[in-house]
Each structure stands twice: as structure tokens, then as C-alpha cells.
Amino acid sequence: MRHLMSPLDFTTQELDRLFDLAGDIQKNPQKYAHACDGKILATCFYEPSTRTRLSFESAMTRLGGRVIGFSDAASSSASKGESVSDTIRIISCYADICAMRHPKEGAPMVAAERSGIPVINAGDGGHQHPTQTLTDLLTIRSLKGSLGGFTIGLCGDLKFGRTVHSLIHALVRYQDIRFVFISPEELRVPDYITDMLKSKDISFREVIRLEDVMPELDLLYMTRVQKERFFNEEDYVRLKDFYILDMAKLERAKKDMLILHPLPRVNEISVEVDDDPRAAYFKQAQYGVFVRMALILTLLGLA
């Protein structure tokens, strides 16, 4: 039995096979319409989510399986004090695979150690968000043709953004990746990540102004400033509108640059950008369904 806690749990060769499977699912959906007949996915979400939870539910439904679960800790026995370990042991009696989101870092790992079924980390605090990273990688590979040989700018909340942390760790395994970290001083990427990049001799630099680096980017990964990660309202209000991507800023960008965003957005990308051919964030959400379908099949041993 295998779990997914981090994007690094799969080798790059295994990821290639996963992405190939996702591509085949995209092209031949009917071929997989009954692949999970009789199987049940449990979605255990201890904090709110729209995209990730519904993406998992859509993925399992498209595979012919069924979904059970909860969308908030208040509607689960966690509100009565039940531990994650006990919850997953009970869920293992009801379902064949589980996707878990939790505000505490490491909670899905604790669940995996006690689980009788495969567990997928659907986000744990500010730590990891591996299925979003798989979505990001599939989007880049599908739209750029390969995973390597580009400069990527990551903009916004680089301190608390688990999507950013996961993506950086995943991309360092590919050739010729150059990182540009764009953030205010208060939301800089953590030292442990920059130390890791230095140890691997991977190119990166940190800047504050998005406009200064726009012309050199092949990919721009925008993130929202996450209100739920701040300890006080004042800091959030001061930083939430630090970056707003609009058409004026895009005038300096390459014609084939891709704009990614894990969503939800607040106002860090102007709606006028949505119609620009470089805007790929809604396509990215669709790729998320395909890659989660491929992941479910893989972890259940059906692929």
C-alpha cells in the first residue's frame, strides 16, 4: 500500500507515467468511466476547500466510484475530540482511499501511519500540497511541452504558501530551472528553501517589484496573500494588495509566458487578464481533475 504525502514520494520517472496516464484520461474519458466501479473515496477535510475537495470528488465520480466524507472539522467527530489516528482507522472500514486536508502540518502523515487504505495529503497547514503540485507540473508539461529549461517567477505569499513550497521542491529535480522569488520582505520564501537551492547550486534571486523581472519570465505563478495564515488583521490588510497583475504589467511579458495560479484568487489577478491567451489558471484547474484521476487509479493499483 502506498500513500502520497509529498510530490517527492514519486520519482520523476513515476511522475512521467502518471502524467502520461492523465493525458490518456483527458483524450479517452470513456475508457476510464468505470475504472473505479465499486470503489469509495473518503474526503476528510478539516478546513474549508472548494477546488481541491470538489476536484477529488469529480475525479472519483468520473472514474465510476463513489464519495463519502466531510467538508469541515465541525461536521466531523473531531468536534468531539476524536484524534486523526482514530478517524482514519474508522474511515479505513468504510472507504478504499482517502484524501485528507488538515490545518496542522504532518496530520496526513500521522493518518497514513495508522491507515488501512491509501491516504493522499490534500494540504497540511503551510507545509505541503502535493496534488496541487502534480496539477502544476502536468499543466506546465502539457502547455510548455516539457518540465525544464525555463525561468519561473513565484509571486505573492512565499512564506506561508504551501503550493509554492511544494512546487519548488518538485521542480528542483528537473534540468535548467531558474527561480525568481517576488514578494514583500515579510512574505519571503523561508530560509530552509533558499538554503536547499544554494546547496544544489540552483539559480534563484529574490526581488520585490514584479515589473522589474516580468520580461525574463517564461512562467509566472501568482498566489494570494492568505488571510487564514496571518496572526493579526493589520498585517494582512497591509499586504493583501501588494501585487495585482493587470494588462499594463503584462505588456512587459513574453508573448508565450504562462500565468498560473492555484486559486482561489482574491484580487491579485485582475479579471481583465482572464481573456489573455497567456492566462492558464482555469485550464490548470481542469488538469487537476485529470491528474487526481490518474493518482487515484495508481494508488488503488488499477493503472
RANOR-V42032 format. One line per field, one symbol per residue. psi: psi as a letter, one per 40 degrees, with the letter a starting at -180 (. if undefined). burial: b if it has 24 or more other C-alpha atoms within 12 Angstrom, else e. A space follows every 10 residues. Layout:
psi: ???
burial: ???
This chain:
psi: hiihdidedh iddddddddd dddddddgdd dededfheih hhhgheiiic dddddddddd ddeeaihiai eiddeiedee ehiddddddd ddedieihhh hiehhedddd dddeieihhh hfhhbecigd dddddddddd dddeeigifi hhhhhbgede hddddddddd deeiifhhhh hhiidefihi ddddddddde fhhiihidhd ddeddehdhh hiiihhdeei didddddded fdhhhiddde deiideihhi heiiiceehi deddeheehe dddddddddd ddddddddde fe.
burial: ebbbbbbbeb eeeebeebbb bbbebbeeee ebeebbeebb bbbbbbbbbe bbbbbbbbbb bbbbbbbbbb bebeeeeeee eeebbebbbb bbeebbbbbb bbbbbbbbbb bbeebbbbbb bbbbbbbbbb bbbbbbbbbb bbbeeebeeb bbbbbbbbbb bbbbbbbbbb bbbbeebbbb bbbbeebbbb eebbeebeee ebbbebbbeb bebbebbbbb bbbbbbeebe eeeeeeeebb bbbbbbeeeb eebeeebbbb bbbebebbbe eebeebebbb bbbbbbbbbb bbbbbbbbbb eee
